Amino acid sequence: MRLSRLRILLLSLLLATISLWITNQQSQSTVSETNQQKTELGYSWQASQTIVWNISPNEPNKQSVLQAKTVLYKESEQRSEYQEPRIELTDLESTTTLTSDYGESLDDKVFHFTNHVVMTQKENLQPTQAAQQTTLKTQQLTYNLQTNELTTDAKVVITQYNGQTSGTGLKANLKTSELELLSDVKGTYYPQQMQNTVQVKEP
């Protein structure tokens, strides 16, 4: 009789333990889902492995392509966040590419790039001419899509075929190709490479 009561008691304890474990798991799952919903509700939509083309009917020779590993968009703030963004701007004269680890845009007009920012600009020349490439590296960069202006307060390193220039702070205009380093400007140039630059001629 006592053995039967002991078995019933142990079985009751086991069932109570299982019941408590299941309740605890359900509570954790509910909290996790609630937190996830709160995170997702912070954005209007999100996308992965995104490519967006922008071609203006008024300027058919100009186009821009935006690629990103992930895009998060918040409509209430007109703000987008990008992971590993890549923007390519092409016109008749040159192709400019901007990449970084992270990015953010406001109103699709002002882009902020952060961490390992690299900008390359290559001239779109005729096959008979030798194209020159300029590379700019920094840790943060702001680009205004409407004014074509680039700005940063961080250190900048610019590499060209004939040397390298560094400085702190930058103001530049992609349309006019004007560039100004604001302070601590240093440069190393290779005149010999300038003399050895050969243009390909038609036979």
C-alpha atoms as a printed R data frame, in Angstrom:
    type eleno elety resid chain resno      x      y       z
1   ATOM     1    CA   MET     A     1  0.000  0.000   0.000
2   ATOM     2    CA   ARG     A     2  2.776  2.373   0.905
3   ATOM     3    CA   LEU     A     3  4.651  1.442  -2.302
4   ATOM     4    CA   SER     A     4  1.615  2.311  -4.419
5   ATOM     5    CA   ARG     A     5  1.258  5.666  -2.677
6   ATOM     6    CA   LEU     A     6  4.968  6.366  -3.237
7   ATOM     7    CA   ARG     A     7  4.645  5.557  -6.921
8   ATOM     8    CA   ILE     A     8  1.628  7.832  -7.229
9   ATOM     9    CA   LEU     A     9  3.511 10.608  -5.428
10  ATOM    10    CA   LEU     A    10  6.565 10.240  -7.694
11  ATOM    11    CA   LEU     A    11  4.358 10.149 -10.781
12  ATOM    12    CA   SER     A    12  2.573 13.307  -9.623
13  ATOM    13    CA   LEU     A    13  5.900 15.077  -9.041
14  ATOM    14    CA   LEU     A    14  7.132 13.989 -12.475
15  ATOM    15    CA   LEU     A    15  3.958 15.252 -14.158
16  ATOM    16    CA   ALA     A    16  4.194 18.535 -12.243
17  ATOM    17    CA   THR     A    17  7.821 18.972 -13.325
18  ATOM    18    CA   ILE     A    18  6.957 18.303 -16.972
19  ATOM    19    CA   SER     A    19  4.034 20.717 -16.749
20  ATOM    20    CA   LEU     A    20  6.253 23.456 -15.290
21  ATOM    21    CA   TRP     A    21  8.903 22.876 -17.977
22  ATOM    22    CA   ILE     A    22  6.334 23.101 -20.786
23  ATOM    23    CA   THR     A    23  4.861 26.305 -19.295
24  ATOM    24    CA   ASN     A    24  8.338 27.816 -18.979
25  ATOM    25    CA   GLN     A    25  9.194 26.938 -22.597
26  ATOM    26    CA   GLN     A    26  5.948 28.485 -23.835
27  ATOM    27    CA   SER     A    27  6.652 31.655 -21.843
28  ATOM    28    CA   GLN     A    28 10.163 31.942 -23.285
29  ATOM    29    CA   SER     A    29  8.838 31.342 -26.802
30  ATOM    30    CA   THR     A    30  6.170 34.050 -26.318
31  ATOM    31    CA   VAL     A    31  8.761 36.548 -25.026
32  ATOM    32    CA   SER     A    32 11.087 35.729 -27.927
33  ATOM    33    CA   GLU     A    33  8.293 36.165 -30.491
34  ATOM    34    CA   THR     A    34  7.201 39.442 -28.861
35  ATOM    35    CA   ASN     A    35 10.765 40.810 -28.961
36  ATOM    36    CA   GLN     A    36 11.137 39.739 -32.584
37  ATOM    37    CA   GLN     A    37  7.842 41.399 -33.503
38  ATOM    38    CA   LYS     A    38  8.934 44.612 -31.776
39  ATOM    39    CA   THR     A    39 12.209 44.580 -33.737
40  ATOM    40    CA   GLU     A    40 10.467 43.889 -37.027
41  ATOM    41    CA   LEU     A    41  7.766 46.475 -36.357
42  ATOM    42    CA   GLY     A    42 10.490 49.136 -36.126
43  ATOM    43    CA   TYR     A    43 10.864 48.898 -39.926
44  ATOM    44    CA   SER     A    44  8.313 49.131 -42.714
45  ATOM    45    CA   TRP     A    45 10.031 46.404 -44.728
46  ATOM    46    CA   GLN     A    46 13.304 44.577 -45.163
47  ATOM    47    CA   ALA     A    47 15.007 42.764 -48.045
48  ATOM    48    CA   SER     A    48 18.087 40.649 -48.698
49  ATOM    49    CA   GLN     A    49 20.503 40.546 -51.654
50  ATOM    50    CA   THR     A    50 18.906 43.646 -53.197
51  ATOM    51    CA   ILE     A    51 19.765 45.371 -56.492
52  ATOM    52    CA   VAL     A    52 18.072 48.642 -57.501
53  ATOM    53    CA   TRP     A    53 18.623 50.427 -60.822
54  ATOM    54    CA   ASN     A    54 17.903 54.130 -61.299
55  ATOM    55    CA   ILE     A    55 17.828 55.514 -64.850
56  ATOM    56    CA   SER     A    56 16.469 59.002 -65.507
57  ATOM    57    CA   PRO     A    57 14.481 59.519 -68.758
58  ATOM    58    CA   ASN     A    58 15.874 63.081 -68.913
59  ATOM    59    CA   GLU     A    59 19.475 61.839 -68.648
60  ATOM    60    CA   PRO     A    60 19.653 58.452 -70.418
61  ATOM    61    CA   ASN     A    61 23.455 58.463 -70.311
62  ATOM    62    CA   LYS     A    62 23.413 58.532 -66.514
63  ATOM    63    CA   GLN     A    63 22.483 55.639 -64.295
64  ATOM    64    CA   SER     A    64 23.006 54.436 -60.756
65  ATOM    65    CA   VAL     A    65 22.918 50.919 -59.337
66  ATOM    66    CA   LEU     A    66 22.535 50.158 -55.627
67  ATOM    67    CA   GLN     A    67 23.369 46.717 -54.250
68  ATOM    68    CA   ALA     A    68 23.242 45.581 -50.611
69  ATOM    69    CA   LYS     A    69 23.402 42.373 -48.598
70  ATOM    70    CA   THR     A    70 20.405 43.558 -46.541
71  ATOM    71    CA   VAL     A    71 18.167 46.626 -46.605
72  ATOM    72    CA   LEU     A    72 15.981 47.826 -43.718
73  ATOM    73    CA   TYR     A    73 13.555 50.663 -44.422
74  ATOM    74    CA   LYS     A    74 11.690 52.873 -41.931
75  ATOM    75    CA   GLU     A    75  8.966 54.822 -43.729
76  ATOM    76    CA   SER     A    76  8.114 57.144 -40.818
77  ATOM    77    CA   GLU     A    77 11.672 58.542 -40.950
78  ATOM    78    CA   GLN     A    78 12.283 58.016 -44.678
79  ATOM    79    CA   ARG     A    79 15.446 56.184 -43.624
80  ATOM    80    CA   SER     A    80 17.136 53.109 -45.038
81  ATOM    81    CA   GLU     A    81 19.916 51.038 -43.475
82  ATOM    82    CA   TYR     A    82 22.244 48.893 -45.566
83  ATOM    83    CA   GLN     A    83 24.675 46.088 -44.861
84  ATOM    84    CA   GLU     A    84 27.605 45.942 -47.299
85  ATOM    85    CA   PRO     A    85 26.208 48.599 -49.671
86  ATOM    86    CA   ARG     A    86 27.659 49.171 -53.133
87  ATOM    87    CA   ILE     A    87 26.673 52.138 -55.302
88  ATOM    88    CA   GLU     A    88 27.814 52.471 -58.899
89  ATOM    89    CA   LEU     A    89 27.334 55.780 -60.736
90  ATOM    90    CA   THR     A    90 27.929 55.836 -64.481
91  ATOM    91    CA   ASP     A    91 27.873 58.658 -67.030
92  ATOM    92    CA   LEU     A    92 29.601 59.358 -70.339
93  ATOM    93    CA   GLU     A    93 32.841 60.490 -68.690
94  ATOM    94    CA   SER     A    94 33.424 58.124 -65.761
95  ATOM    95    CA   THR     A    95 32.244 55.282 -63.545
96  ATOM    96    CA   THR     A    96 32.298 55.834 -59.769
97  ATOM    97    CA   THR     A    97 31.897 52.997 -57.272
98  ATOM    98    CA   LEU     A    98 31.293 53.419 -53.517
99  ATOM    99    CA   THR     A    99 31.440 50.490 -51.074
100 ATOM   100    CA   SER     A   100 31.506 50.096 -47.282
101 ATOM   101    CA   ASP     A   101 30.559 47.727 -44.462
102 ATOM   102    CA   TYR     A   102 27.473 49.738 -43.482
103 ATOM   103    CA   GLY     A   103 25.378 52.521 -44.943
104 ATOM   104    CA   GLU     A   104 22.378 54.702 -44.245
105 ATOM   105    CA   SER     A   105 20.306 56.983 -46.467
106 ATOM   106    CA   LEU     A   106 17.846 59.760 -45.665
107 ATOM   107    CA   ASP     A   107 15.070 60.582 -48.153
108 ATOM   108    CA   ASP     A   108 17.087 58.619 -50.754
109 ATOM   109    CA   LYS     A   109 19.179 61.786 -51.176
110 ATOM   110    CA   VAL     A   110 21.926 61.741 -48.563
111 ATOM   111    CA   PHE     A   111 23.965 58.577 -48.055
112 ATOM   112    CA   HIS     A   112 26.263 57.930 -45.083
113 ATOM   113    CA   PHE     A   113 28.902 55.217 -45.518
114 ATOM   114    CA   THR     A   114 30.824 53.827 -42.518
115 ATOM   115    CA   ASN     A   115 33.671 51.324 -41.954
116 ATOM   116    CA   HIS     A   116 36.109 50.433 -44.749
117 ATOM   117    CA   VAL     A   117 34.747 53.007 -47.173
118 ATOM   118    CA   VAL     A   118 36.317 52.695 -50.628
119 ATOM   119    CA   MET     A   119 35.520 54.917 -53.600
120 ATOM   120    CA   THR     A   120 37.003 54.289 -57.035
121 ATOM   121    CA   GLN     A   121 36.584 56.515 -60.067
122 ATOM   122    CA   LYS     A   122 37.607 55.364 -63.523
123 ATOM   123    CA   GLU     A   123 37.441 57.384 -66.693
124 ATOM   124    CA   ASN     A   124 35.303 56.043 -69.535
125 ATOM   125    CA   LEU     A   125 37.660 56.771 -72.396
126 ATOM   126    CA   GLN     A   126 37.943 55.592 -75.950
127 ATOM   127    CA   PRO     A   127 39.736 52.255 -76.555
128 ATOM   128    CA   THR     A   128 42.679 54.231 -77.973
129 ATOM   129    CA   GLN     A   129 43.291 55.984 -74.644
130 ATOM   130    CA   ALA     A   130 44.712 54.730 -71.354
131 ATOM   131    CA   ALA     A   131 42.174 55.089 -68.552
132 ATOM   132    CA   GLN     A   132 43.279 56.434 -65.162
133 ATOM   133    CA   GLN     A   133 41.775 55.222 -61.891
134 ATOM   134    CA   THR     A   134 41.580 57.116 -58.604
135 ATOM   135    CA   THR     A   135 40.928 55.300 -55.317
136 ATOM   136    CA   LEU     A   136 39.805 56.989 -52.083
137 ATOM   137    CA   LYS     A   137 39.782 55.183 -48.726
138 ATOM   138    CA   THR     A   138 38.359 56.411 -45.422
139 ATOM   139    CA   GLN     A   139 36.245 55.227 -42.462
140 ATOM   140    CA   GLN     A   140 33.201 57.416 -43.066
141 ATOM   141    CA   LEU     A   141 31.857 59.370 -46.001
142 ATOM   142    CA   THR     A   142 28.677 61.323 -46.765
143 ATOM   143    CA   TYR     A   143 27.397 61.573 -50.338
144 ATOM   144    CA   ASN     A   144 24.648 63.947 -51.464
145 ATOM   145    CA   LEU     A   145 22.963 62.461 -54.523
146 ATOM   146    CA   GLN     A   146 21.430 65.783 -55.603
147 ATOM   147    CA   THR     A   147 24.511 68.005 -55.329
148 ATOM   148    CA   ASN     A   148 27.105 65.274 -56.102
149 ATOM   149    CA   GLU     A   149 29.086 66.418 -53.057
150 ATOM   150    CA   LEU     A   150 31.245 64.177 -50.864
151 ATOM   151    CA   THR     A   151 32.240 65.170 -47.316
152 ATOM   152    CA   THR     A   152 34.004 63.619 -44.331
153 ATOM   153    CA   ASP     A   153 35.874 64.676 -41.187
154 ATOM   154    CA   ALA     A   154 37.871 61.439 -41.064
155 ATOM   155    CA   LYS     A   155 41.318 60.627 -42.428
156 ATOM   156    CA   VAL     A   156 41.402 60.148 -46.204
157 ATOM   157    CA   VAL     A   157 43.941 58.377 -48.424
158 ATOM   158    CA   ILE     A   158 43.776 59.029 -52.178
159 ATOM   159    CA   THR     A   159 45.784 56.851 -54.565
160 ATOM   160    CA   GLN     A   160 46.385 57.716 -58.222
161 ATOM   161    CA   TYR     A   161 48.663 56.322 -60.899
162 ATOM   162    CA   ASN     A   162 51.303 58.966 -60.112
163 ATOM   163    CA   GLY     A   163 51.289 58.909 -56.304
164 ATOM   164    CA   GLN     A   164 49.379 59.006 -53.044
165 ATOM   165    CA   THR     A   165 47.886 61.875 -51.015
166 ATOM   166    CA   SER     A   166 46.486 61.761 -47.488
167 ATOM   167    CA   GLY     A   167 44.762 64.263 -45.221
168 ATOM   168    CA   THR     A   168 42.065 64.768 -42.607
169 ATOM   169    CA   GLY     A   169 38.671 66.016 -43.750
170 ATOM   170    CA   LEU     A   170 37.416 66.193 -47.317
171 ATOM   171    CA   LYS     A   171 35.143 68.234 -49.540
172 ATOM   172    CA   ALA     A   172 34.688 67.039 -53.105
173 ATOM   173    CA   ASN     A   173 32.312 67.277 -56.044
174 ATOM   174    CA   LEU     A   174 31.944 64.305 -58.378
175 ATOM   175    CA   LYS     A   175 30.423 66.417 -61.149
176 ATOM   176    CA   THR     A   176 33.161 69.058 -61.303
177 ATOM   177    CA   SER     A   177 35.971 66.721 -60.089
178 ATOM   178    CA   GLU     A   178 36.995 69.376 -57.550
179 ATOM   179    CA   LEU     A   179 38.579 67.992 -54.386
180 ATOM   180    CA   GLU     A   180 39.861 69.650 -51.211
181 ATOM   181    CA   LEU     A   181 41.634 68.015 -48.273
182 ATOM   182    CA   LEU     A   182 41.056 70.149 -45.182
183 ATOM   183    CA   SER     A   183 44.119 69.510 -42.949
184 ATOM   184    CA   ASP     A   184 47.266 67.410 -42.323
185 ATOM   185    CA   VAL     A   185 47.841 67.052 -46.048
186 ATOM   186    CA   LYS     A   186 50.769 64.842 -47.094
187 ATOM   187    CA   GLY     A   187 51.707 63.481 -50.475
188 ATOM   188    CA   THR     A   188 54.083 61.164 -52.266
189 ATOM   189    CA   TYR     A   189 54.448 61.470 -56.039
190 ATOM   190    CA   TYR     A   190 56.246 59.452 -58.689
191 ATOM   191    CA   PRO     A   191 57.181 61.695 -61.664
192 ATOM   192    CA   GLN     A   192 58.719 58.740 -63.496
193 ATOM   193    CA   GLN     A   193 55.326 57.017 -63.656
194 ATOM   194    CA   MET     A   194 53.839 60.157 -65.170
195 ATOM   195    CA   GLN     A   195 56.472 60.110 -67.895
196 ATOM   196    CA   ASN     A   196 55.971 56.378 -68.518
197 ATOM   197    CA   THR     A   197 52.228 56.705 -68.982
198 ATOM   198    CA   VAL     A   198 51.666 55.506 -72.551
199 ATOM   199    CA   GLN     A   199 48.562 56.074 -74.606
200 ATOM   200    CA   VAL     A   200 47.546 53.255 -76.895
201 ATOM   201    CA   LYS     A   201 47.466 54.337 -80.515
202 ATOM   202    CA   GLU     A   202 45.568 52.872 -83.396
203 ATOM   203    CA   PRO     A   203 47.783 50.880 -85.812
